[in-house]
Amino acid sequence: MSAKIKDFISKLHLGVLAVAFTTLSIQLFPISRHASSWNRFLRKTSETLIQVNTVKKMNEDSKDVLTVMICNGDVFETKFKTNN
């Protein structure tokens, strides 16, 4: 192969990589915004739940489960189990 063809192929690879990276970034932007919003909602819900006396008695895993259930729209009455 001549030097011009090798140079063209390397520039072509670089161009394809740039287009692929840009396309992937554009597609991931809405997902990252949604994840950021979800994490902010989880944090605020968790901070609010800590103020409830029954929740204060729960272990961390149970608090996390309750927080996720609330954020997912849990509409049934949950019976709490406490570790006494």
PASEBA-1860 file (N, C-alpha, C; in nm, 3 decimals):
! residues 84
1> MSAKIKDF> 0.083/-0.117/0.000/0.000/0.000/0.000/0.088/0.125/0.000 ~ 0.036/0.222/-0.064/0.112/0.347/-0.068/0.087/0.427/0.059 ~ 0.168/0.526/0.083/0.158/0.610/0.204/0.027/0.689/0.205 ~ -0.019/0.731/0.086/-0.144/0.808/0.079/-0.263/0.722/0.120 ~ -0.264/0.598/0.077/-0.376/0.508/0.112/-0.374/0.479/0.261 ~ -0.257/0.453/0.319/-0.247/0.427/0.463/-0.292/0.550/0.542 ~ -0.253/0.667/0.498/-0.292/0.791/0.564/-0.444/0.810/0.556 ~ -0.502/0.782/0.439/-0.646/0.793/0.420/-0.720/0.695/0.512
9> ISKLHLGV> -0.672/0.571/0.519/-0.737/0.470/0.603/-0.728/0.510/0.750 ~ -0.616/0.561/0.793/-0.604/0.600/0.933/-0.695/0.719/0.964 ~ -0.707/0.814/0.872/-0.799/0.927/0.892/-0.944/0.880/0.890 ~ -0.974/0.781/0.806/-1.108/0.726/0.799/-1.144/0.658/0.931 ~ -1.050/0.580/0.987/-1.075/0.516/1.117/-1.099/0.620/1.225 ~ -1.018/0.724/1.224/-1.034/0.830/1.324/-1.170/0.899/1.309 ~ -1.213/0.924/1.188/-1.343/0.985/1.162/-1.458/0.897/1.208 ~ -1.448/0.767/1.178/-1.553/0.673/1.220/-1.559/0.666/1.371
17> LAVAFTTL> -1.444/0.663/1.437/-1.442/0.662/1.583/-1.504/0.789/1.641 ~ -1.475/0.903/1.582/-1.531/1.029/1.630/-1.683/1.030/1.615 ~ -1.733/0.983/1.501/-1.878/0.978/1.479/-1.943/0.880/1.576 ~ -1.881/0.765/1.598/-1.937/0.665/1.690/-1.940/0.719/1.833 ~ -1.833/0.783/1.876/-1.827/0.839/2.011/-1.932/0.948/2.029 ~ -1.947/1.034/1.931/-2.046/1.141/1.938/-2.187/1.085/1.943 ~ -2.215/0.987/1.861/-2.347/0.924/1.859/-2.378/0.859/1.994 ~ -2.282/0.788/2.049/-2.301/0.723/2.178/-2.324/0.826/2.289
25> SIQLFPIS> -2.248/0.933/2.286/-2.265/1.039/2.386/-2.403/1.101/2.378 ~ -2.450/1.127/2.259/-2.584/1.187/2.240/-2.692/1.092/2.291 ~ -2.675/0.963/2.267/-2.775/0.866/2.311/-2.774/0.846/2.462 ~ -2.659/0.862/2.525/-2.649/0.840/2.670/-2.690/0.962/2.752 ~ -2.695/1.079/2.692/-2.727/1.200/2.767/-2.863/1.193/2.837 ~ -2.972/1.152/2.769/-3.101/1.144/2.840/-3.100/1.040/2.953 ~ -3.027/0.933/2.935/-3.018/0.829/3.038/-2.947/0.885/3.161 ~ -2.840/0.959/3.141/-2.766/1.015/3.254/-2.849/1.121/3.327
33> RHASSWNR> -2.927/1.199/3.253/-3.014/1.298/3.318/-3.121/1.229/3.402 ~ -3.178/1.121/3.349/-3.280/1.047/3.424/-3.219/0.984/3.550 ~ -3.101/0.927/3.537/-3.034/0.866/3.653/-3.003/0.971/3.759 ~ -2.960/1.088/3.717/-2.932/1.196/3.811/-3.058/1.239/3.885 ~ -3.167/1.251/3.812/-3.295/1.288/3.872/-3.341/1.180/3.970 ~ -3.329/1.056/3.931/-3.368/0.943/4.015/-3.287/0.942/4.144 ~ -3.155/0.961/4.135/-3.069/0.961/4.253/-3.102/1.077/4.346 ~ -3.134/1.192/4.291/-3.172/1.308/4.372/-3.304/1.278/4.446
41> FLRKTSET> -3.399/1.217/4.378/-3.527/1.181/4.439/-3.508/1.077/4.550 ~ -3.422/0.978/4.526/-3.394/0.878/4.629/-3.332/0.942/4.753 ~ -3.238/1.031/4.732/-3.170/1.097/4.844/-3.268/1.180/4.926 ~ -3.354/1.257/4.859/-3.451/1.341/4.930/-3.554/1.255/5.005 ~ -3.597/1.147/4.943/-3.694/1.058/5.008/-3.632/0.993/5.131 ~ -3.508/0.949/5.119/-3.438/0.888/5.230/-3.420/0.987/5.345 ~ -3.384/1.110/5.312/-3.369/1.213/5.416/-3.501/1.240/5.488 ~ -3.610/1.234/5.416/-3.742/1.257/5.476/-3.782/1.139/5.564
49> LIQVNTVK> -3.754/1.018/5.519/-3.793/0.899/5.596/-3.719/0.887/5.728 ~ -3.597/0.938/5.733/-3.518/0.928/5.856/-3.587/0.998/5.972 ~ -3.676/1.091/5.944/-3.746/1.166/6.048/-3.859/1.087/6.112 ~ -3.898/0.973/6.051/-4.009/0.892/6.104/-3.953/0.797/6.210 ~ -4.017/0.792/6.328/-3.968/0.711/6.440/-3.956/0.563/6.404 ~ -4.055/0.509/6.336/-4.052/0.367/6.300/-3.935/0.337/6.207 ~ -3.908/0.427/6.117/-3.799/0.406/6.021/-3.663/0.416/6.091 ~ -3.654/0.496/6.195/-3.528/0.508/6.270/-3.485/0.374/6.329
57> KMNEDSKD> -3.582/0.287/6.360/-3.552/0.157/6.420/-3.512/0.052/6.316 ~ -3.528/0.082/6.189/-3.500/-0.014/6.082/-3.351/-0.016/6.050 ~ -3.304/-0.131/5.998/-3.165/-0.137/5.953/-3.152/-0.068/5.817 ~ -3.029/-0.045/5.774/-3.004/0.033/5.652/-3.064/-0.033/5.527 ~ -3.054/-0.166/5.517/-3.109/-0.234/5.399/-3.261/-0.216/5.390 ~ -3.328/-0.225/5.503/-3.473/-0.206/5.505/-3.511/-0.064/5.468 ~ -3.432/0.033/5.515/-3.457/0.173/5.479/-3.441/0.194/5.329 ~ -3.338/0.131/5.272/-3.315/0.143/5.128/-3.430/0.083/5.049
65> VLTVMICN> -3.478/-0.034/5.093/-3.589/-0.100/5.024/-3.714/-0.013/5.031 ~ -3.742/0.042/5.147/-3.859/0.127/5.164/-3.849/0.252/5.076 ~ -3.731/0.310/5.070/-3.710/0.429/4.987/-3.736/0.398/4.840 ~ -3.683/0.287/4.792/-3.704/0.249/4.651/-3.850/0.218/4.624 ~ -3.916/0.152/4.719/-4.058/0.122/4.702/-4.139/0.251/4.689 ~ -4.109/0.350/4.771/-4.181/0.477/4.765/-4.153/0.546/4.632 ~ -4.028/0.547/4.591/-3.991/0.613/4.465/-4.052/0.543/4.343 ~ -4.078/0.414/4.355/-4.140/0.340/4.245/-4.291/0.352/4.246
73> GDVFETKF> -4.347/0.423/4.346/-4.491/0.445/4.348/-4.567/0.341/4.425 ~ -4.508/0.283/4.527/-4.574/0.184/4.611/-4.697/0.247/4.675 ~ -4.814/0.190/4.650/-4.938/0.250/4.699/-5.007/0.167/4.806 ~ -4.955/0.051/4.839/-5.021/-0.028/4.942/-4.958/0.002/5.077 ~ -5.032/-0.027/5.184/-4.985/0.001/5.318/-4.881/-0.102/5.357 ~ -4.764/-0.056/5.391/-4.655/-0.146/5.428/-4.653/-0.164/5.579 ~ -4.638/-0.289/5.623/-4.627/-0.316/5.767/-4.478/-0.326/5.798 ~ -4.433/-0.241/5.887/-4.293/-0.233/5.920/-4.254/-0.342/6.021
81> KTNN> -4.137/-0.399/6.001/-4.079/-0.490/6.099/-3.959/-0.419/6.157 ~ -3.955/-0.413/6.288/-3.844/-0.346/6.352/-3.757/-0.447/6.424 ~ -3.631/-0.414/6.438/-3.538/-0.499/6.513/-3.530/-0.446/6.656 ~ -3.602/-0.511/6.747/-3.602/-0.465/6.888/-3.510/-0.551/6.968
END
